């Protein structure tokens, strides 16, 4: 009789809180933050090694730039502002993962957060938000991490209470 075989234990999932701890630690590294080349016209980024196989990015935001409304599908994530100030507009409602093209949102689902240097935010799967550098003169820099690595990003447009799915991006589109 042979001994039973056991599959190797799966690595524990990285939590949103652990991702936030990582982004805070990286955001407090002045040498790394200073190494990011900044472009006055568009966002710049450097891919980082995140904890436990997570995907991480150091991102530069010229004045007046933003992401537009989007989500990170089944990935949880976190980001921390390292320099400047970012604004996050988010929805407090979980949207259906698929099967819709346009939704009318209730009037009380919007939240806004201002995130200055050292301030971060963790979030769960299907979190819909936009991140903005509303400064007219100052670059912002932030650190972002996602686990599992981003399988896709869904981009939305918004007109008043109506949120419309516009595009689905896959990793090949941004790497």
C-alpha positions, 0 to 999 in steps of 0.5 A: 500500500502506498502512502497518501499524496498531498498537494502542496499547500496553496500560498495564502492570499494577500489581503487588501490590508497587506497590500496597503502596508506594502504601498505605504512602505514603498511610498515612504522610500524617498530614493525610489520615489525620486527615481520615477521619471515625470512627464508633463504630458502623461502618466508615467509608471514603473512596475514593482515587485509586490508581496506574494506575487501581487502586481505593483506600480509606482505611478506619476500623475501630471497636473490635471490627469486621472484614470477615468472610472474603472474597476480591477475585476476580481483583484483586491488592491491598495494605493498610497500617495507618496507625493502631491495629493490625489482624489479618489471618487468611488461608488459604495455599491457593488456592481454585477460582474457581468451581464450589463452595459449601462446602470442607473446609480442610486443618488447616495452611492458616491464617495470622495476621498482626498489622499495627501502624502502618506495617505492610502486606501485599500479596497476589495474586488469589483471596486469602482473608482476614479483617481485624479490629480486635481492640482493645476501645477504639481505632479503627484506620485503614488504606489499601487498594488493588486492581488491577484495580478490584474486579469482585466480592467473594466473602463466606464463612462459616467453621465450623471447617475448613469454608468456605462461599460465602455471597454475591457482591457487585458494585461497586454494592453498596459504592460 
